[in-house]
Every structure is written in C-alpha cells, then in structure tokens.
Amino acid sequence: MNLLRSRPRLITVTAACLLTLTAASILLRAEANAAATERAVVFRTRTMGAWASLTLVTADSAAVADLARASLLSLHHTDSLMTNWTTTSEVARINGGAGAGATVVEPEVAAVLALAGEVTAASGGAFDITIEPLVRLWGFIGGTPRVPEPAALAAAQGLVGWDRVSFDAASGRFEMPVAGMRIDLGGIAKGYGVDRVAALLRGSGVTDALVDLTGNMAAIGRAPGRAPGQEGWVVGIRDPRDRGPYLATIRLRDRCVSTSGDYVQFVSDGGRRLGHILDPRTGWPAHGLSSATVVAARAASADAWSTALFVLGPAEARRVAAARDDIAAVLLEPAPGGRDTLWVESSLLPLVTVAPAFADSLVLRSF
C-alpha cells in the first residue's frame, strides 16, 4: 500500500512516558524529569502517513535528543525516496519511466527492490510490488474503494507481475517494459525505514530501544523495569475487530515484528466485506485470515512477509512460515459465529500471551 495514506498496522506497544520535542519539521517532546534512574523516553514524528515513535531507555532525555532527532529524520528520508504520493520521489521517477527503457535506481531503493524480489519468489507471487495498478483501480490509493468492472480489472492485471521486470541488484539497473506498470513499496518501505533507524541507534551505542512505525517495530535490548527472565519489550497484537485494545502480546528482544490485517480499508460487495490487501495473482482481495504477524531479524523482511502470509491464507501461510528459519508467524483465522483461532508458530509459544479478555473467544493452536 502507499506510504503517505497507508493503513495503520495492527501492532500496538505497551508503552510508558510519552514525550514530544519540537525540532525542524519533526515533532519531538521531552517531559521534564530530573530523576537519575533509567526510564523509557518516547520521541515522535509524523511520517509516511502515520505516527512513528522512538523509545529510548535513558536517565537523561536531553542527552539523547539529538540522536532521536537524527533517527526520526532518517524516516523522512526513506519516505522522500519511496513514497508514491509525490512526483519527486525515486519511486515516482521509476514509475514515470515504465516502458521507456532501463534506469539506475538509488542504492537504498535497489536494496529494497532486491528484498522484495526475494519475497516475491519465495511466496509464489503472494507479495508483488508491481501491484500498484490494481490497488489504485480498487480505490485503495487516491480514490473511493469500489469493486472494479471485469474489463478494467483484467487490464490492470495485465500490468502486474514482478517476473516481467528486469532488475540487476548489483548495478541497480531496473526496467519495467510496459507503460503503465508501477511499483508500490508501501508493503516493505516502512520496515526498511525501521531497520535504518535501528542500525543508526546501534551504531551510536544504544543498547535498549524500541522503534515503531505504525506497527513495524524493532525491539532492541530491554524495556526498563522488566523482571529477570522477562527481558525485552512487550508489544500487543491489535484485534482487527476492535473488541479490545489487543488480543495477545509478544515479548521480543533484538527482533523485529510486523502485522498485516483486513481491518482498515474495505469495500462491500453483495454482503461480502472485501479488505484492502489484494492478491497480486488474482487481482481480488485476499481472504482467509484476519491478520498475519511476522517476527524476523529485519523489519523489512517482517513487513513484506506479513503481507505475503496474509495473502497466502491459513493453511499455506502455516506451511510456508514453518518451512523457513528466518521468520516466525502468528496467524489469526476468523470463525464467524464461533471462536477465532490464533495460530502460533512453536518457536514463539513461550513469548505469546493471550489477553485475558480474549481467553474465551480465541482458540490457541501451535504449528
């Protein structure tokens, strides 16, 4: 999906000590606190169509303000390259050149394209950044959500397909052969932005922090006040139906997490609710899962794979996730009129806790 109008994700953080401090175009706020003990200090900015927050564990919020500002500015940098809502981004330049020959893309964009291509191949096309014409046709970018006419759907489908793209990761040479083809990095760029911030923090010596860009998160080290054996950060998986603040929590340390779900934008068709996450292979909204959460070493991987698993559906998502050692998944499978199933990959079972409010409405199963 798009970056400046994109859906919020389904992960929330159980946080404390919200701060803001104004600097340039970034909104940062620091709460006065003279205590010398370490605490969670949160800096925030608005970018990529959502609020981003950076939580640093520190005893001195003023001492880390410059690093926080530089970190959040890097998210604006990522947005400036990868948004599809301006005419000046690198993505806009690439899209404008479709059908006009090859171009060499910026190194950061090339890195994202390379990872996107890997996930596309590994997911059998369930994730595909060339999906933009379909997303726009359905009205989920720059329009009113609607079910398209069959002829228009077929025409847009003809513009989709990573296998038609020519891309050399080493040189950055990229070509879309047909005018009208377009890429949309909304399903991976936020994760890349989070990775970039996490790398900056680690390079500056930060050992404990949480980066959150609308639910694409990097959990570094530990949150303050965690008991021995419970180190890390606790994040909540939001209920797609908003029956409570979150339906479960995951405890993470030095890992990243992302969730994709069907709860924000949708269109009704003959009594059916069709969500905004489209299957690039069919052109129609994906169905079968309410949400897919992925834990990975890199936020960009978690971002892309959460979309891919959501599109794949319950059974295939479990099969694919279980076969890979670079991701682990939590999948919510709805049961209209019954108890939803929360599928938790076995490696995550010790880290996942169902919220008490959902104890009687969820069936917890592992795979």
GUFI-986540 format. One record per residue: residue in three letters; x negated, z negated, y negated of N, C-alpha, C in turn. Coordinates in steps of 0.02 Angstrom, whole numbers, padded with zeros to 5 digits, always signed. Atoms other than C-alpha are relative to their C-alpha. Example, Ala and Ser with C-alpha at 12.3 -4.5 7.8 and 13.67 -1.06 7.14 Angstrom:
2
ALA-00045+00000+00059-00615-00390+00225-00045+00000-00060SER+00042+00003+00059-00684-00357+00053+00039-00037-00055
//
This chain:
367
MET-00042+00000+00060+00000+00000+00000-00044+00000-00062ASN+00038-00006+00061-00050+00012-00182-00029-00066-00020LEU+00035+00061+00019-00163-00112-00266+00033-00035-00059LEU-00026+00033+00058-00076-00143-00432+00073-00017+00006ARG-00069+00018-00011+00101-00151-00365+00010-00023+00072SER-00003+00011-00072+00062-00208-00190+00036-00064+00017ARG-00036+00058-00024+00154-00333-00084-00044-00061+00000PRO+00038+00060-00014+00100-00514-00085-00004-00009+00075ARG+00007+00010-00072+00036-00566+00085+00035-00064+00021LEU-00040+00054-00027+00111-00695+00199-00038-00065+00011ILE+00039+00061-00011-00028-00825+00195-00001-00039-00065THR+00007+00045+00057-00024-00974+00076-00051-00053+00019VAL+00050+00050-00014-00155-01108+00058+00027-00069-00016THR-00017+00068+00015-00126-01295+00067-00055-00026-00046ALA+00053+00010+00048-00222-01325-00093+00011-00062-00042ALA-00005+00056+00046-00256-01457-00223-00037+00018-00063CYS+00039-00004+00062-00319-01472-00403+00000+00070-00030LEU-00003-00066+00028-00259-01309-00482-00028+00000-00071LEU+00033-00003+00064-00368-01261-00631+00003+00070-00030THR+00003-00065+00032-00374-01122-00760-00049-00005-00058LEU+00049-00002+00055-00510-01073-00890+00001+00070-00028THR-00006-00066+00028-00494-00928-01011-00069+00028-00016ALA+00063-00033+00014-00640-00806-01017+00012+00075+00005ALA-00012-00072+00003-00627-00623-01071+00071+00014+00023SER-00067-00017-00024-00481-00542-00978+00021-00041+00060ILE-00014+00042-00058-00490-00669-00837+00031-00066-00024LEU-00030+00063+00015-00377-00820-00843-00030-00053+00045LEU+00030+00055-00037-00475-00972-00791+00019-00064-00037ARG-00019+00063+00032-00425-01151-00823-00034-00056+00037ALA+00033+00056-00032-00525-01308-00788+00031-00065-00023GLU-00031+00064+00014-00446-01478-00779-00054-00052-00012ALA+00051+00051+00016-00545-01618-00862+00003-00055+00053ASN+00005+00052-00051-00604-01740-00731-00072-00023+00001ALA+00068+00025+00006-00756-01850-00755-00027-00029+00065ALA+00022+00031-00063-00764-01912-00576-00059+00039+00029ALA+00060-00032-00027-00930-01877-00490+00008+00021+00073THR-00011-00018-00069-00854-01852-00317+00020+00073+00005GLU-00018-00070-00010-00834-01678-00246+00075+00007+00007ARG-00071-00013-00003-00662-01604-00262+00010+00076+00000ALA-00016-00072+00001-00576-01436-00248+00020+00020-00070VAL-00013-00026+00067-00579-01343-00413+00020+00074+00007VAL-00027-00066-00010-00474-01185-00422-00002+00040-00065PHE+00002-00048+00056-00506-01037-00539+00044+00059+00020ARG-00048-00052-00017-00378-00897-00550-00006+00059-00047THR-00004-00060+00040-00360-00720-00613+00056+00045+00027ARG-00051-00048-00021-00226-00585-00608-00034+00068+00009THR+00030-00065-00014-00287-00426-00525+00032+00031+00062MET-00028-00037-00057-00231-00293-00400+00074-00016+00011GLY-00072+00012-00004-00050-00334-00440+00018-00069+00027ALA-00013+00066-00030-00066-00515-00383-00047-00051-00031TRP+00046+00053+00020-00144-00683-00421-00054-00009+00052ALA+00057+00017-00043-00316-00714-00349-00024-00069-00019SER+00026+00066+00014-00388-00888-00333-00066-00011+00035LEU+00065+00019-00028-00562-00955-00302-00005-00075-00002THR+00006+00073-00005-00577-01134-00242-00071-00018+00017LEU+00068+00023-00011-00748-01213-00258-00001-00075+00008VAL+00008+00072-00011-00795-01384-00191-00060-00023-00041THR+00052+00019+00047-00894-01466-00330+00017-00066-00033ALA-00011+00060+00040-00916-01625-00429-00001+00015-00074ASP+00007-00018+00070-00939-01529-00591+00029+00069-00011SER-00033-00064+00009-00815-01392-00634-00034+00043-00053ALA+00033-00039+00052-00909-01342-00791-00062+00035+00026ALA+00062-00029-00026-01068-01310-00692+00012+00063+00041VAL-00013-00058-00042-00983-01181-00582+00044+00052-00034ALA-00046-00044+00035-00876-01097-00715-00027+00071-00007ASP+00029-00067+00008-00997-00952-00746+00000+00038+00067LEU-00001-00032-00065-01011-00916-00560+00071+00020+00018ALA-00070-00016-00014-00822-00923-00543+00022+00062-00040ARG-00018-00058+00042-00802-00801-00688-00030+00064+00029ALA+00033-00059-00028-00929-00680-00613+00034+00021+00066SER-00033-00015-00063-00842-00693-00444+00066+00035-00010LEU-00065-00030+00012-00671-00654-00512-00005+00067-00036LEU+00012-00065+00031-00738-00514-00621-00015+00053+00053SER+00016-00048-00052-00801-00433-00461+00064+00028+00032LEU-00065-00025-00026-00619-00420-00402+00027+00054-00046HIS-00022-00052+00048-00577-00324-00561-00042+00064+00009HIS+00043-00058-00013-00725-00211-00523+00026+00039+00061THR-00028-00033-00060-00656-00175-00349+00064+00036-00017ASP-00063-00032+00019-00486-00139-00423-00012+00063-00041SER+00013-00059+00042-00560-00019-00551-00023+00060+00041LEU+00021-00055-00044-00635+00083-00409+00055+00025+00045MET-00041-00016-00058-00496+00078-00280+00075+00000-00012THR-00072-00002+00013-00327+00067-00367+00024+00073+00000ASN-00032-00066+00006-00208+00214-00353+00054+00000-00054TRP-00048+00005+00055-00113+00162-00509-00031+00018-00068THR+00029-00025+00062-00233+00232-00639-00027+00070+00013THR+00029-00067-00007-00306+00403-00673-00075-00002-00006THR+00072+00006+00012-00482+00335-00698-00038-00030+00058SER+00034+00031-00057-00520+00253-00530-00034+00053+00043GLU+00033-00045-00047-00632+00328-00397+00051+00029+00049VAL-00052-00026-00044-00480+00343-00284+00039+00055-00034ALA-00036-00052+00036-00389+00442-00418-00041+00064-00003ARG+00043-00059+00002-00538+00559-00434-00001+00035+00068ILE+00001-00029-00067-00545+00583-00245+00066+00036+00014ASN-00065-00031-00013-00358+00617-00234+00010+00063-00040GLY-00007-00059+00041-00367+00739-00377-00039+00060+00025GLY+00041-00054-00026-00497+00840-00283+00022+00026+00068ALA-00022-00024-00065-00397+00865-00124+00013+00075-00001GLY-00008-00072-00004-00403+01046-00071-00049+00040-00042ALA+00047-00034+00045-00544+01086-00193-00072-00007+00022GLY+00069+00006-00025-00696+01054-00084-00022-00072+00005ALA+00027+00067-00013-00806+00906-00043-00025-00033-00064THR+00028+00039+00055-00860+00768-00162-00039-00058+00029VAL+00037+00058-00021-00983+00625-00150+00030-00061-00034VAL-00036+00057+00026-00897+00457-00170-00047-00058-00014GLU+00040+00059+00017-00962+00294-00242-00017-00039+00065PRO+00021+00035-00061-01060+00190-00113+00049-00053+00024GLU-00047+00052-00020-00935+00046-00115+00062+00031+00032VAL-00058-00034-00028-00790+00164-00084-00018+00031+00067ALA+00022-00029-00064-00890+00251+00052-00001-00052+00055ALA+00001+00053-00050-00913+00084+00141+00071-00017+00024VAL-00070+00014-00018-00725+00053+00136+00029+00058+00042LEU-00023-00057-00039-00689+00230+00197-00027-00001+00071ALA+00030+00003-00067-00809+00206+00342+00036-00050+00045LEU-00036+00050-00039-00723+00046+00399+00071+00023+00015ALA-00068-00025-00011-00552+00124+00375+00002+00051+00057GLY+00003-00049-00053-00602+00268+00487-00010-00031+00068GLU+00012+00036-00063-00664+00148+00621+00065-00032+00026VAL-00063+00032-00021-00499+00052+00623+00052+00052+00019THR-00046-00054-00018-00400+00214+00625-00013+00023+00071ALA+00016-00023-00067-00492+00273+00779+00015-00052+00053ALA-00010+00052-00050-00484+00106+00868+00073-00018+00010SER-00071+00017-00005-00298+00083+00833+00043+00059+00020GLY-00039-00059-00019-00247+00258+00887+00040+00028-00058GLY-00034-00027+00058-00195+00303+00710+00053-00045-00029ALA-00050+00046+00028-00087+00149+00678-00019-00021-00071PHE+00023+00011+00069-00193+00121+00521-00030+00065-00024ASP+00023-00065+00024-00224+00275+00415+00007+00001-00076ILE-00003+00003+00072-00270+00276+00231+00027+00064-00032THR-00029-00061+00028-00206+00455+00210+00076-00003-00002ILE-00072+00009-00003-00029+00385+00223+00034+00003-00068GLU-00028+00006+00067-00004+00385+00034+00059+00047-00014PRO-00058-00042+00014+00113+00538+00026+00064-00027+00032LEU-00059+00028-00033+00231+00453+00149+00024-00062-00037VAL-00019+00061+00036+00228+00286+00057+00034+00017-00066ARG-00030-00021+00064+00266+00374-00107+00069+00031+00012LEU-00064-00032-00015+00405+00477-00027+00055-00052+00014TRP-00048+00053-00015+00492+00320+00038+00016-00043-00061GLY-00013+00037+00061+00486+00250-00139-00035-00067-00004PHE+00036+00064+00002+00368+00106-00100-00059+00002-00047ILE+00047-00007+00056+00246+00173-00230+00035+00038-00055GLY-00025-00035+00059+00312+00216-00402+00070+00027+00005GLY-00068-00025-00005+00494+00235-00355+00048-00052+00027THR-00050+00044-00029+00652+00160-00283+00002+00012+00075PRO-00001-00010-00072+00648+00129-00095+00062+00037+00024ARG-00054-00042-00023+00754+00257-00004-00021+00033+00066VAL+00014-00038-00060+00768+00347+00162-00005+00073-00019PRO+00009-00070+00022+00697+00522+00134+00039+00049+00043GLU-00030-00053-00038+00777+00683+00188-00049+00025+00053PRO+00044-00022-00055+00710+00753+00353-00051+00053-00021ALA+00047-00053+00020+00633+00907+00272-00057-00028-00043ALA+00051+00030+00043+00542+00804+00141-00047-00044+00041LEU+00041+00043-00042+00483+00682+00274-00049+00043+00041ALA+00043-00044-00039+00414+00825+00380-00056+00028-00044ALA+00050-00027+00046+00324+00897+00228-00054-00052-00016ALA+00049+00053+00015+00243+00730+00184-00042-00016+00061GLN+00036+00014-00061+00197+00700+00365-00056+00051+00012GLY+00050-00052-00007+00102+00864+00360-00062-00011-00042LEU+00057+00016+00043-00013+00789+00228-00037-00061+00024VAL+00029+00062-00024-00058+00637+00331-00042+00013+00063GLY+00041-00005-00060-00199+00623+00457-00074-00007-00015TRP+00071+00010+00010-00373+00548+00450-00042+00051+00038ASP+00038-00048-00040-00426+00672+00583-00010+00066-00036ARG+00008-00061+00040-00408+00810+00453-00052-00008-00055VAL+00048+00015+00053-00530+00726+00335-00071+00012+00026SER+00071-00006-00015-00715+00769+00332-00037-00054-00040PHE+00033+00056+00034-00821+00616+00294-00066-00016+00035ASP+00066+00020-00025-01006+00576+00314-00018-00066-00035ALA+00011+00066+00030-01035+00390+00287-00069-00007-00030ALA+00068+00007+00024-01223+00407+00262-00009+00030-00070SER+00008-00034+00064-01212+00529+00118+00058-00013-00049GLY-00059+00010+00042-01039+00481+00054+00040+00064-00013ARG-00036-00064+00010-00980+00662+00067+00069-00004+00031PHE-00069+00009-00021-00791+00664+00079+00041+00061-00021GLU-00042-00058+00017-00665+00806+00086+00068-00006+00034MET-00067-00009-00026-00477+00818+00107+00017+00074-00009PRO-00003-00073+00003-00443+01002+00148+00062+00029-00032VAL-00064-00028+00023-00264+01018+00085+00021-00034-00065ALA-00026+00027+00063-00200+00996-00093+00063-00040+00015GLY-00057+00044-00013-00075+00854-00096-00016-00057+00046MET+00023+00058-00040-00168+00745+00029-00025-00054-00048ARG+00020+00056+00043-00201+00573-00045-00016-00060+00043ILE+00016+00062-00035-00281+00411+00010+00028-00059-00038ASP-00024+00063+00028-00215+00235-00020-00039-00056+00034LEU+00043+00052-00028-00339+00092+00003+00032-00069-00005GLY-00033+00065+00009-00210-00045-00026+00000-00043+00062GLY+00000+00040-00062-00218-00099+00157-00069-00024+00021ILE+00068+00020-00018-00406-00133+00153-00041-00022-00060ALA+00042+00014+00059-00472-00144-00026+00001-00073-00021LYS-00002+00071+00017-00412-00321-00057-00048-00039+00044GLY+00047+00034-00045-00506-00379+00096-00072+00014-00020TYR+00067-00016+00022-00660-00287+00035-00019-00040-00062GLY+00013+00040+00060-00645-00373-00134-00015-00072+00016VAL+00013+00068-00022-00637-00542-00048-00069-00006+00031ASP+00067+00000-00030-00791-00500+00055-00054+00001-00054ARG+00050-00006+00054-00884-00453-00104-00009-00067-00036VAL+00004+00066+00032-00842-00621-00185-00035-00049+00046ALA+00031+00047-00047-00890-00717-00028-00076+00011+00003ALA+00071-00015-00002-01059-00629-00024-00035-00025-00063LEU+00028+00024+00063-01089-00670-00207-00007-00077+00001LEU+00002+00073-00003-01047-00854-00177-00056-00024+00046ARG+00052+00020-00047-01159-00869-00025-00070+00013-00029GLY+00064-00017+00030-01299-00782-00118-00019-00047-00057SER+00013+00049+00053-01282-00912-00256-00006-00071+00026GLY+00011+00066-00029-01299-01056-00134+00063-00040+00012VAL-00063+00036-00012-01115-01103-00119+00011-00008+00075THR-00011+00014-00070-01078-01186+00047+00072-00015+00018ASP-00069+00018-00013-00895-01235+00028+00045+00032-00053ALA-00043-00036+00047-00764-01121-00049+00056+00035+00038LEU-00054-00040-00028-00602-01028-00019+00017+00055-00050VAL-00019-00057+00041-00569-00854-00088+00067+00025+00025ASP-00067-00021-00020-00387-00799-00088+00025+00053-00048LEU-00030-00055+00039-00324-00631-00149+00066+00018+00034THR-00067-00009-00027-00137-00631-00113+00002-00003+00077GLY-00002+00012-00072-00166-00698+00063-00056+00031+00039ASN+00062-00022-00032-00326-00604+00104-00052-00053-00017MET+00040+00060+00013-00441-00754+00124-00066+00001+00036ALA+00063+00016-00031-00620-00801+00157-00009-00075-00006ALA+00009+00073-00002-00643-00984+00210-00073-00014+00013ILE+00071+00015-00005-00822-01041+00179-00009-00075+00005GLY+00015+00071-00006-00880-01209+00243+00063-00042+00010ARG-00054+00048-00010-00757-01351+00222+00036-00016-00065ALA-00037+00028+00056-00622-01418+00109-00019-00073-00008PRO+00019+00070+00009-00655-01589+00032+00049-00046+00036GLY-00043+00051-00029-00589-01741+00122+00021+00012+00071ARG-00019-00013-00069-00575-01665+00295-00033-00051+00047ALA+00025+00050-00048-00595-01788+00439-00050+00033+00048PRO+00047-00027-00050-00738-01766+00565+00038+00033+00057GLY-00034-00037-00052-00689-01637+00693+00056+00044-00025GLN-00053-00041+00031-00562-01561+00573-00027+00038-00060GLU+00030-00034+00057-00685-01475+00457+00028+00070-00007GLY-00023-00067+00015-00639-01313+00374+00055-00001-00052TRP-00055-00007+00047-00491-01253+00272+00064+00013+00040VAL-00065-00009-00033-00308-01260+00324+00042+00046-00043VAL-00042-00048+00036-00204-01109+00274+00065+00007+00038GLY-00066-00005-00031-00020-01082+00306+00022+00072+00007ILE-00031-00066-00011+00064-00928+00380+00072-00005-00024ARG-00067+00003+00030+00218-00899+00274+00052+00029+00047ASP-00056-00026-00039+00385-00873+00358+00028+00062-00035PRO-00025-00060+00033+00440-00693+00324+00072-00005-00024ARG-00070+00008+00020+00621-00752+00309+00009-00058-00049ASP-00002+00053+00050+00576-00893+00188+00046-00057+00019ARG-00039+00058-00021+00659-01028+00292-00038-00065-00012GLY+00042+00058+00015+00518-01145+00243-00064+00024-00033PRO+00062-00021+00034+00352-01144+00148-00047+00038+00045TYR+00042-00034-00049+00255-01094+00303+00024-00020+00070LEU-00024+00015-00068+00292-01083+00488-00054-00029+00045ALA+00056+00028-00038+00119-01129+00552-00061-00002-00044THR+00064+00003+00036-00056-01171+00492-00057+00020+00048ILE+00061-00015-00037-00227-01110+00546-00058-00035-00035ARG+00059+00031+00027-00387-01209+00522-00060+00046+00010LEU+00054-00049-00002-00534-01096+00479-00063-00026-00033ARG+00064+00014+00031-00717-01117+00442-00045+00061+00009ASP+00043-00058+00000-00830-00971+00395+00032+00059+00036ARG-00038-00057-00027-00696-00846+00445+00046+00025-00055CYS-00047-00031+00047-00576-00730+00355+00067+00011+00035VAL-00067-00007-00029-00390-00705+00379+00043+00043-00046SER-00048-00042+00037-00253-00584+00326+00064+00006+00041THR-00064-00009-00033-00068-00563+00366+00037+00059-00031SER-00045-00053+00022+00045-00411+00355+00070-00016+00027GLY-00068+00015-00021+00234-00430+00362+00052+00044-00034ASP-00053-00046+00020+00401-00345+00331+00049-00030-00050TYR-00048+00041+00037+00474-00463+00203+00008+00017-00074VAL-00002-00010+00072+00443-00394+00028+00043+00059-00020GLN-00038-00060+00017+00500-00215+00006+00034+00027+00063PHE-00035-00029-00058+00630-00137+00119+00056+00043-00026VAL-00057-00043+00016+00771-00011+00122+00050-00006+00056SER-00053+00005-00051+00938-00020+00213+00023+00070+00020ASP-00023-00065-00026+00994+00122+00324+00048-00012+00057GLY-00051+00009-00052+01157+00112+00420+00001-00069+00029GLY+00000+00068-00024+01148-00076+00430-00068-00024+00024ARG+00067+00020-00021+00965-00075+00479-00043-00016-00061ARG+00048+00017+00053+00833-00159+00372-00067+00031+00019LEU+00062-00036-00013+00680-00046+00363-00053-00025-00049GLY+00052+00029+00042+00519-00126+00298-00046+00052-00030HIS+00043-00044+00040+00385-00054+00186-00064+00021+00036ILE+00061-00019-00036+00245-00045+00315+00017+00058+00046LEU-00017-00061-00036+00252+00133+00382-00049+00013+00057ASP+00041-00023-00055+00188+00200+00546-00024+00071-00018PRO+00025-00066+00021+00074+00345+00496+00013+00055+00052ARG-00009-00049-00054+00107+00430+00664+00070+00028+00002THR-00069-00023-00001+00295+00444+00640+00029+00012-00068GLY-00028-00004+00068+00323+00427+00453+00055-00050-00013TRP-00054+00049+00007+00450+00289+00483-00027-00071-00003PRO+00022+00070+00002+00440+00101+00450-00013-00027+00070ALA+00016+00033-00063+00357+00003+00589+00051-00054+00014HIS-00048+00051-00019+00465-00118+00686-00025-00035+00064GLY+00018+00038-00060+00450-00248+00823-00032-00066-00015LEU+00030+00063+00021+00352-00383+00731+00025-00019-00069SER-00014+00023+00068+00395-00490+00581-00063-00010-00040SER+00065+00006+00034+00213-00524+00541-00056+00003+00051ALA+00061-00002-00040+00038-00499+00608-00056-00031-00041THR+00055+00035+00033-00103-00617+00561-00064+00013+00040VAL+00064-00015-00033-00284-00573+00599-00055-00043-00029VAL+00059+00038+00019-00438-00684+00594-00061+00041+00020ALA+00060-00040-00013-00607-00596+00581-00057-00026-00042ALA+00059+00020+00038-00783-00617+00514+00002+00030-00070ARG-00004-00034+00065-00746-00494+00372+00072+00005-00022ALA-00068-00003+00026-00594-00498+00260+00027+00071+00002ALA-00023-00069-00002-00587-00308+00253+00024+00019+00069SER-00022-00013-00068-00575-00300+00442+00066-00034+00014ALA-00063+00035-00010-00439-00433+00445+00057+00035-00036ASP-00049-00036+00040-00346-00338+00309+00026+00062+00036ALA-00020-00062-00032-00347-00171+00398+00033-00012+00068TRP-00026+00012-00067-00316-00241+00571+00068-00034+00000SER-00067+00031+00003-00167-00347+00517+00053+00054-00008THR-00046-00056+00007-00082-00185+00462+00005+00039+00065ALA-00001-00039-00062-00133-00093+00620+00039-00034+00055LEU-00035+00035-00053-00069-00228+00737+00075-00004-00015PHE-00071+00001+00018+00095-00241+00641+00032+00066+00020VAL-00026-00066-00017+00120-00054+00665+00004+00009+00075LEU+00002-00010-00072+00074-00060+00849+00057-00035+00036GLY-00055+00035-00033+00213-00184+00890-00024-00053+00048PRO+00019+00060-00037+00216-00339+01001-00046+00011+00060ALA+00039-00007-00062+00151-00279+01169-00067+00034-00012GLU+00062-00037+00012+00022-00152+01110-00047-00040-00045ALA+00042+00041+00043-00040-00269+00973-00035-00054+00040ARG+00032+00051-00042-00072-00405+01101-00055+00031+00043ARG+00050-00033-00043-00163-00283+01215-00062+00018-00040VAL+00057-00021+00040-00273-00214+01077-00040-00059-00025ALA+00034+00058+00028-00313-00382+00998-00039-00037+00055ALA+00033+00036-00054-00355-00463+01165-00062+00037+00026ALA+00056-00040-00025-00473-00320+01209-00059+00001-00048ARG+00053-00003+00050-00577-00342+01050-00028-00069-00011ASP+00031+00065+00013-00703-00480+01018-00015-00011-00074ASP+00013+00007+00071-00712-00450+00830+00061-00023-00040ILE-00061+00024+00033-00532-00502+00790+00037-00047+00047ALA-00047+00040-00038-00406-00632+00847+00066-00001-00039ALA-00064-00012+00033-00220-00624+00811+00052-00054+00014VAL-00062+00039-00007-00061-00724+00783+00057+00047-00019LEU-00054-00049+00009+00096-00617+00800+00067-00034+00003LEU-00068+00027+00001+00274-00663+00754+00049+00054+00022GLU-00048-00047-00027+00403-00573+00861+00070-00028-00010PRO-00067+00027+00015+00582-00592+00799+00047+00005+00060ALA-00053-00002-00051+00730-00630+00911+00066-00014-00036PRO-00062+00010+00038+00890-00602+00810+00051-00041+00039GLY-00048+00044-00033+01010-00741+00851-00031-00049+00048GLY+00034+00044-00046+00879-00832+00954-00063-00030-00031ARG+00062+00030+00023+00709-00916+00942-00055+00052-00003ASP+00055-00047+00007+00568-00809+00873-00059-00023+00043THR+00059+00016-00039+00408-00801+00975-00062+00006-00044LEU+00064-00001+00034+00242-00846+00896-00055+00009+00053TRP+00053-00015-00048+00107-00761+01000-00067-00018-00031VAL+00065+00023+00026-00062-00846+00975-00054+00018+00050GLU+00055-00017-00045-00221-00774+01047-00035-00064+00022SER+00024+00061-00031-00301-00901+01163-00057-00033-00040SER+00056+00028+00037-00458-00921+01056+00022-00038-00062LEU-00025+00032+00060-00350-00977+00909+00045-00060+00014LEU-00047+00054-00017-00239-01100+01003-00021-00069-00027PRO+00019+00066+00026-00343-01254+00956+00004-00006-00076LEU+00002-00001+00073-00335-01203+00773+00068+00010-00032VAL-00066-00015+00026-00150-01162+00755+00047-00059+00013THR-00051+00053-00006-00014-01293+00722+00066+00026-00028VAL-00067-00020+00023+00171-01251+00711+00026-00054-00047ALA-00029+00047+00047+00254-01331+00560+00058-00037+00032PRO-00054+00038-00031+00373-01472+00609+00069+00030-00011ALA-00066-00028+00014+00519-01384+00526+00017+00059+00046PHE-00011-00058-00043+00497-01238+00648-00008-00017+00074ALA+00013+00019-00069+00468-01337+00807+00057+00021+00046ASP-00057-00017-00043+00644-01299+00871+00022+00073-00007SER-00022-00069+00010+00658-01120+00808-00053+00051+00021LEU+00053-00044-00022+00494-01049+00874-00018-00014+00073VAL+00030+00006-00066+00431-01017+01050-00073+00017-00007LEU+00072-00011+00005+00242-01035+01054-00027+00024+00067ARG+00029-00029-00061+00156-00922+01181-00070+00025-00015SER+00068-00024+00010-00026-00876+01206-00010+00065+00039PHE+00019-00061-00036-00107-00714+01262-00075+00008-00001
//
